[in-house]
Amino acid sequence: MSRVFVLLCFLLPAGVHSFLGHPQVVIGSRTESGSDITQQAPSAAWTQAATPPQPPTRYCTELRMTSSKSKRSKKAKTATAGPTATATVSRDEDLAGFLRWAGEEIGVKAPKLKGSFVDGLRGLVATQNIAKNDEMVVVPSESALVTTTDQLCPFPEWVSKEFWASSPWQVRLALLLLREKQKGAGSELEPWISRLPESFGTPVSWSAAELLELQYPHLEVVAKEQREEWKGYYSSLMASSPGCGVAEEELSWAIGVAYSRAFRRYSGPYEGRGPKERLAEVAFVSALAGGSLALGLGTPDQVANGAFAVLLSIPLRDFFMTKLVQLKRYALTPVVDLINHQSGIDSDVSYNYFYGYFAVTTQRGWTAGEQVFISYGPRSNDHLLQRYGFVEQDNPNDVYRITGLIDKLSDVLGKESVRVLRESGGKLGTTGDNAEGGPVESVTVGRSGLLGEEEARVMPVLRLAVVNDDQLPEGKAARISLKDFSNEISPANEAAARDALRKLCIKEREGFASTLAEDEAYLSSLGNSLGAQKRVAFSFRMEKKRVLDAAIASIGTTGGGGIRDN
């Protein structure tokens, strides 16, 4: 009997689950902020006895904010959504009203934090000492906007199932946000949505002249490609769902929100269903067990064993089965999006499976009056500016990408020196990232030179670029390939390859339209009169020059990859 009971419990809840909807989507909170919080670079643990690290200087564009106009809530019609941002209400008071609304109306808990503007930037500040691993912010899943990789279209009457299925996570979150925004005052999240920035100051919205201020061709290209990509999303939306009533500017704004404020890949188990679905399954199994006993379909022990087996399968399915297919969760979470980024903070935005909430923790403590930070991950300034609209000074994760690699090697080494390289087409053949023979068109350096996989990807190109005839592998002169240079061929060739990389960085450094000293003097002379966007552009290019300077120094002393070039 227990086997029959187990079979029924497995089959029938599937119908209940489909009826309830799979998976739970608009559950009220939000996903990872365009950053992989669970993949951040760890920092040394900080204790109360140690001196807390000072936050790095951060340059960002001014975000235009809208104020909350709602004074109602579905949960309590008499409750207010906080003060309206007017000339008589300070920015800190407005933030306090918003946090009060979040706590009273959508269940967000942040008892040891307050909203504040520090150095002109909105953030959260500790009101009490916070120990490491304390849950600083807790957001119920019902208070976030969430999408999952296997999620079915939640509003097929508005957007076609085909467009939804083909859309990446940021477009799905954008659609969830726009659908919620269309509800206006009828949305439980309206006070949060109405406070979202109207613009983000990211390069995707910059003009060609403004992009030139970056003095960084790579990001200029990326910004233009991103702009075309977003236009493509909108064209596809209009082709598949012409009656959705979404303007191109609205979709671009919502994608910007998703990129800058969403969190991805929370630690903790992913599950396609929310707490309500799991409770419904538990209730169904309990009812089926009771019915089986009442009808005499089995002994109490048989029914109990069958029910236990099915109930145990619910968490096991969520913990293990979904991991096999690498499902992911993406969420927009109110209040969590107020926490600013700082490199080196060991932080986590986790999901509590059993209680159905998102929580923010850090591996260090915070003292009362100190601004709290999380890490958006080990992000370069390219990523930070492109996604969030700010630049971090002395960012340890910053890099510089040199494009047009073979042409620039020709400039610094001479055309004849790279003749063999050109004849090979700069292809890796069957080794490295370009296993299908794609050209190696760029090189990325950090402050210490070549980083990680970049060493294996680029060094064959450099070795071949400086090879002498007597260094060619025996019998390979007529049919040379980069795969023959995957490993060091001689100390002399290796030293020459490292020196070529150093010269390449020097050539790139000399190609800037202004020097670092000139940029610093310009910023100092104009002070606060310089517009926010231009200040960010100057700060960005200054950081890139510092990265190149550090890389040149490192390559010159260690070979940029641990091998001395002397």
N, C-alpha and C positions, 0 to 999 in steps of 0.2 A: 504493500500500500504506500509506503513512504516514497518509493520510486515514482509511482504515479503522481503523488502529490508534488514531488520536486519538479516533474515534467510540466505539470499544470502551472506551477508557480513561475517557471522560466518562460513559458509560452504566453500566458495571459498578460503578464505585466507589460510585454512588448506592445500589446494593443493599447494598454493604459498609457504607456510612455508616449506612443505616437499621438494619442488623443490629447495629452497634455502639451505636446510640442517637443521637438528634439532638434537641438538641445535648447536649454533655457538661454535666451539671448539678452533681451533688454531687462536685465535684472537690477539695474540701478547703479552699478559702480563703474569703474573704468579700468582700462588695461595699462600695460607698461608704457611709459613715456618714450616712445621712439628710441628707447635705450634699453640695453640688456642689463637690468639691474643685477641679476644673478651671475653676471660674468665680469663684474668690476674687478679692477686690480686691487688686491688686498693691501691694507696698510697695517703698520704695527699697532697693536692694541694700545689704547690710551687709558690710563687709570687716573683716578682723582688726584693721586699724588704727583702726577706728571703735569707739565705745562701743556695745555691744549694747543694744537697747531693753529696758526693764524690762517684764516681763509684767504685764498689767493685773490688778487685783484681781478675783477671780471668786468669786461666792457660789453654792453649790450645796447641794442636800439630801444627807444622808448616804445612801449606797447600801449596802444590806445585801448582803454578799457571802457566798457559800457557798465552802467550801474543797474542794480536790481530795481525793477519797477513793480515786482509782485509783492503783495502783502497777504497772500493766502497760502494755505497748504491743504492737501487732501486729508492729511491726518488730523489737523486741528484748524478749523476755519478761522478761529479767533487769533491764532498765532500770527505774528508778523515775520516777514522774511528778513528783518534787519533794516537799518536805516537806509534811506535812499541817499546816494552819493550826491550831495549838493554842496554849495559854497559854505554852508553852515555846519557841515559834518566833516571832521578830519578824515584823512585816509585811514589812519589807525582805527578810528571809531567805526568806520564803514566795514573794515575787516573784522572787527570784533562782532558787529552785528551779523555778518555773514557766518562766522564760526558758531555764533549762538543759534542761528537758524539751522545750520548743519547738524548741531548736536540735538536740538529739540525736535526737528522735523524729519530728518532722514537717518538718525541714529549714529552719526559719526562721533567717535570718541577721541578727544585729544586733550585730556584734562591738564596736562603739564605744558601746554603750548598756547601761545597767543600770536595773532597776526601783527606784523609790524613792517615798516619800511626802513631798511637799513642801507645807508649810502644810496638812497633813491630807488632801491630794488625791493619789491614786495617779497616777504618771506615769513617764516615761522621762527619764533624765539621762545626759548625755554623759560617758563615762569617758576619752575622748581628744578632741583637737580634731577637728572635723568640717568639711571644706571644703564650700562651697556646691555643690550638685548631686551630692554623694556619696549613694550609695544607703544610707540609714541603716538601713532595714529591708527585707529581701527575704523574701517569702513564696511558696513554690511553689504553683501553682494547685491542686495535689492536696491542699493543706492548708487549703482554704477552702471555704465554702459559697457557691455561685454560682448565680444564675438569670439568664436572658436573656429579652428580650421575645418571642422566637419559640420559647421552650422548650416542648416537649411534656411532659405530665405524667409525672414520673419514677416514680410509684408509683400507677398506676391501680387497683391492688388495695386501696389504702388510701383514696385521695381520688379522687372522680370527675373525669374529664377535663373535664367541663363547668365544674365549680367552679374547677379550676385555670386553665382558659382565660379565665375571666371575672375572675380575681383580680388585683389590682394587685401591684406588685413586693414591697411590704412583707409582704403575706399569703403570697406564694410563699416568700419567705425564711423567714418564720415557720414554715411547714410543713416546709421543709427542715431547719430547726433542731430542730423537735419530732420529726421522724422520726429524726434522728441521736441526739437525746436519749433516745429510746425504746430505743436499743441498749444504754444503760447502759455498763458496763465494756467491752462489746464494741466500742464506738466508739473509733476512733483519736483522736478529738477530745474524749473525755470529760474529761481534765484541764482543758481550756479551757472546755468547756460548764459544768462544775461550778463554775467560778469566776465565771461571769457573775452580774451583780447579780440579786437576788431582786425588787427594786423599783427604780424610777427617779426617784421624787419629781416626776414630771411632773403638770401640772394635770389630766390626764384622770382621775387617781385621787383628786383632791381633793374634799372635800365642798363643798356650797354655801356654808357659812360660811367655809371656808378660801379659796374663790375670791374672796369679798368682800374679803378682806385685800389683794388685788391692787389694789383701787380702779381697776380697768380693765375696763369692761363688755365691750369687744371680746373679750378673751381668755376671759372668763367664758363668753361665747356659743360661742367656738371650742372650748373644752374640753368643753362639753356636747354639741356636735355631733359631736366626735370620739368621745366615749363611745358615742353612739348609732350612729355608723358602725361601730365595732368590734363592737357587739352585732349589727349587721346582718350583718357578716361571719360571725359565729358561727352565726347563725340559718340563713344560706344553706349553711354547711358541714354543719350537722346535717340540713338538708332533703335535701341531695344525697348525703351520706356519713354516714348515721347510725351506722354501725358503726366509725367511725375511732377512737373511744375518747378523743377530745380534750375536755377540760373547757374551759369558757369562760375561766376564769382562766388556763389554760395558753396558750390562743391569744392572749389579751391580753398576757401576759408576753412571748411570742415576738415579737409585733408591736412591743412596746416595745424589745426587743433590736434588731430590724431598724431601727427608726426612729433609735435612738441610736447604733448601732455600724456600720451598713452604709455603704458607699461606692458612689456611682453615677457613671456616665459617666467611667470612667477615661480618661486620655489614652492614645493609642495605638489601633491598629485594634481594632474589635470583630470577633469571629469566633464563629460559632455552634458551632464545634468546638474541642476542646482539642488539645494536642500529640499525644496518643495516636491520635486519629482521623487527624490529618495524617500521622503516621508510618505508620499502617495503609494510607493511600492511596498513600504513596510505595512501601511494600513491595509493594503490589498492582501498581502500574505497573511496578516493576522485574521482578516475576515474570512479568507479561504480556509484557514486552519479551524476557525470556529465553526464554519459551515460543515467541514468534513467531520468534526466531532459530533455535531448535532444530527447529521444524517447517518452516523454510524459507519462511515467509510474507512475507518481505521481505528486502531487503539490509540490512546493518548500518547504512548511512546513513539509510535510510528508517525503520527501527525507532528509531534514536537521535533523529531529528528528531521523530517522533511522541511519544516518551517525554518529550523536552524540552518540547514544547508543552504537554503535560498537566501536567507538574510545575510549569511556570511559571504555569499557570492556578490552582493551589492558593492561593498567596498573593494573586494578583490578585483572585480571587473574594472572599477574606476582606477585602481592603483596600477594594475599590471596590463590589462588588455590594451588600454589607450596608449601606454608607453610603447607597445610593440609597433604601433603605426605612427608614433611621434606626433601626436596631436598637441596643439598649443592653444593657449588662452591669451587674449589681448583685451585690455580694459582701460577705460577712462574713469578715474576715481576722483570725485570731489575732495578737496582739502589736501589730499596727497600731492596734487599738482601745484600746491603752494610752496613745496619744499624745494629749495635751490640745490644746484649741483656743486660739488667740490671733488676734484680728483683725489684719489687715495682714501676716501672714506669707504670702509667696508660695510656696506649696507645691504638690506634685503627687503623686498616687497613680496611678502609671502601670502599664500591663500590657506586659510584654515578650513580643511575639508569638512570636519564634523560640525562646526558652528557656522560655516558659510560666511566668512568675512575676510577682507584683506587687511594685512597689518604691516606697518613699517617699523623696522628695527635697525640698529647700527651696532657695530662691534666696538663702540667706544661710548663713554659717558658724556653728558653735557651739563654744564653748570647753569644755574639760574641767570638769565640775562644774556645768554649766549645764543646766537643764531644756530639752528640745527641744519645740517646738510645731509644729503644722500649722494651717492655716486650714480650718474647716468651710465656708468660703464667706462672702460678705458678708451675714451674718445679723443681723437685729434681735434684741433680747432677747425679743420675742414668740416667735420661732422657736427660739431657744436654750433657753428655758424649756419650751416645748411639746414639743420633741424630746429634749432632753438633760437637762433639770432643773437648769440653772444660769443665772446672770445675769452678764453681763460689765460691769464698771464702766467708765464713759466709753466705751462702745461707739460707735465712729464710724458704725456702720450702723444704730443704733437709730432707731426711728420712733414716732410716736404716731398712732393712728387715732381720729378723731372720728366717731362713728356718729350716725344720726338727723339728717343734715345740714340738711334743709330746716326741720325743727322748731326746731333750735338757731339757724339764721339768723333765724327769726321771732322768737326770744327776744331776740337782740342787735340786730336792725334794726327790729323792730316788724312786726306782722302785715300792715299795709297796704303796707309796703315790699316784702314778698315776695309780694304778691298775684298779680302776673303770673307769678312763678315757680311758685307753687302751681297756677295755672290751666294752666300748660304741663305739669304733672305731673313736673317735674324730669327730662324725658327729653331725651337728646341727639339724637334723631332718627337721622340718617345719619352722624354724626360721632363720633369718639372710640371708647373701648372698648365703650360701650353702643350699638353700631351698630344693634341691633335694637330700640332704643327703651326699654331697661331704665332704671329710675330711678337717679339718682346719689344714693346713700344715705349715703356716707361720704367723708371726706377724710383723707388720710395726709400728715403733715408730718414732716420731719426737722429736724435742728438748724439747717439753712439755709433752712427753709421748704418750699415745694412741691418735690418731687423728680421728675425725669424725666418719664414719661408722665402723672404726676399733674397736672402743670401743664395739659396739653391737656385732661385729663378734667374737672377741677374749675373752672378759670377761667371757662368759659362759664356755669356755674351762678352764680358770684359776680358776673359782669358783669350777668347778667339780674336777680339779686337786688337790685342797687343802681341799676338803670336808671331814668332820668327819662323822661317822655313825649317831651321834645324830643330825647332820645338814641336813640329807637327808629328802626330802619331805615325809610326812606320806604315807605309803603304796607303796612307790616307790623304796624301797631298792633293790628289785629283778629285776626291769625293769627300771633302771635309763636311762635318756636321757638328752642330752644337752639342749633341749628346756625347761627343768625344771629349768634351771639356767640362763634363759634369763634376769632375774632381780635379784637384791640383795636378798639373802636369810637370811643373818644376818650380823650385823656389824663386827663380828669376822671373818666370812668367807670372807667378802669383803676386810678386812685389809690383811688377809693372801693371797688373790688372787693378790692384788697390790704388796705385798712383793715378791711373786713368780715372777711377771713381772720384778721387780727391780733386783732380783737375776739372772734372765735370761739374762738381759742386762749386768750385771757384768760379768757373765760367758762368754758371747760373747766378751766383751771388753778384757778379759784376754786371749782370744784365738788367738789374732793377733800375727803374727810372729815377729812383732817389736812394740815398744812403740811409742807414739806420740813424746816424747822427742828424741828418736833415729832417727825418720824420719826427724824431724826438724834439728837436728845436721848434718845428712847426706846431706840434701839439702843445708844447709849453707856451708858445707865444699867444696862441688863440684861447687857451683855457676852455672855460665853459661856453664860450661863444660858438664853438664848433658844433655843428649839428650832430645828433646822436649817431646817425647812420655813417657819416663820414668818419667820426671818431672810431667806430667799430672797424671800418675798412682800414684806417691807419694802424690801429692796434693789431689787426690780423696780419698785415704785411710786415709789421715790425717783428712779430713773433716768428714769422717764417724766416726772416733774415737771421734771427737768433738761432733757430734750429739749424740752418745751413752753416753758420759760424761754428756751432758746437760739433756738427758732423765733420766739417773740414779738420778741426783740431783733433777729433777722435781718430779719423782715418789716417791722419799724419803721424800719430803716435802708436796706434795699435793695428793699423790696417783695416779698421772698421769692422772687423769680424774676428778679432782675437789673434790675427797673424801680423807680426811686425813687418813693415815694408823696408827694413834696413838690413 
